């Protein structure tokens, strides 16, 4: 049974009803409707920590979804799940795919920077300062892009860039 048909709390039910009404009113193709339903079910599963189910729904949503902007959010959410699961290489791949379709996703740049920063910290723990610096430089590059898109966000990243003299 699709997640959108499962009884949840009042807010989930209300949101589902509103989304179903919008799907009927707004002129969309059957593929777009199908993609939206899978995407909505994926978000619901993800919010409950059911990552396997969320991934399954997101993968299904990518099949009929042709709009690059909408597809970018699906790919971004797949990246989030892989990040949560510690699958950083896969996460980076999905963030890159999301940004190819929508280069205005500061949250994707931020998450990529966080992964690179984490890898830099891991390299320090392993005693490899050259590799660490390369990862930190990559993190700085992504944070600069995120900050350029949303200057008021990512204050901690901005401060890190200034402290480490990576902000130009």
Helices and strands as residue ranges (DSSP letters): G 3-5, H 10-25, H 30-47, H 51-64, H 68-84, H 88-101, H 106-125, H 129-149, H 155-163
